[in-house]
Amino acid sequence: MSSKVIVFERNGNISLLWPSDPYPVEEVAKKDVPVGTPYLIIDASEIPQDPAFRSAWVVDFSLPDGYGQGYSDVINKMAAERMGSAPVRPNINEKDIPWPKV
């Protein structure tokens, strides 16, 4: 488990996300934080130990570490980076298709 924690606001509450994916914490934040939501990446040691006042926590998101991008966009980007660019597909003309058009 990472010693980093992703902090973001959801429905007026502060949400904490402890990444457990094998991916870098920055990529996990991009894919798991709601689209367009600002987030901060902090050390777990910075989180108050007493959760009793969690609803009173105030977090300044004026200089976020990033914004949520959504699961599919980030996963597609990560897959493309790992697999390399897709092979170029040849241009196929309609006359080259061997089956009749219905």
N, C-alpha and C positions, 0 to 999 in steps of 0.2 A: 504494500500500500504506500502511496506517495505521502511525503511529509508536507505537500502543498495542498491547499484547499481552494476551491473555486467559490466565490461569494457573488451572489446576484440577488436581485429583488424579483419576487413573484407574488402577484396579488397583494401588494402592500406589505409583505413579510420578507425578511432576509432569509434566503435559502443558502445552504451550504452543500457542496458537492465534493466528496472525497473520491478522486479518480482511482479506479482499480484496473483500468484498461492497460494494455501493454504500450499504448500510444503516449506521446508526450502530453503533458498536462494542458498545453496550449491548444492542441488539437481536440482533446476531450472537451474543453470549455467551448470551443467553437461549435461542436456537434451537439452537445447536451444542454447548453443554455438556450432558452427560447430565442427564436429569430429576432434580431434587432435589440435584444436586451443587453445592456452593458454589464460587464463582469470584472472582478478583480481576482488575481491569483495571489494568495498570501500564504505564509508559513502557518502550519497548524498551531504552533506555539502562540500565535497572535490572537487566537480565539479565546474569549473569556471562558474560564473553567465552569462557572456557575450558569447553567442554562435557564435558571429561574427568571431572569430578566431579558430573555432573548427577544421578546416582543418590544423591548425598549432600546434595542441596539440601533445605532445610527451609523450608516456607512456612507461615505462620500464617493459617489460614482462620477464626479465631475471629470476625472482623468482616468477612465477605465483602461484595463489592459487589453480589452477587445470587446467585440459584440458577438452574440450568438448568431450563427449562420444557418443552422438547421442541419439535421442529420444527413440527409441525402447529398447535399452539396459538398459537405466536408468528406464524407465517405468516398464519393466519386473522385474528388481531388486526390485523396490519399491513395486510392487504388491506381489512379493514373500515374502518380509519382512512383509507385512501387513497380508497376508493370511496364512503364515506358509508354511512349506514344503508340497509338493504334496504327496498324498498317494502313497504308493508303489503299483505298478501294478503287478499282478501275471504274471509269465511267461506262455504264451499260446503256446502250441504246435500246429502244423498244424493239427494234427489228432483231436484236441479238437474243431476245428471250425465246427459248425453244418451245414453250407451251403457248397455246392460243389464248388470246385475250377474250374473256367472257363478258 
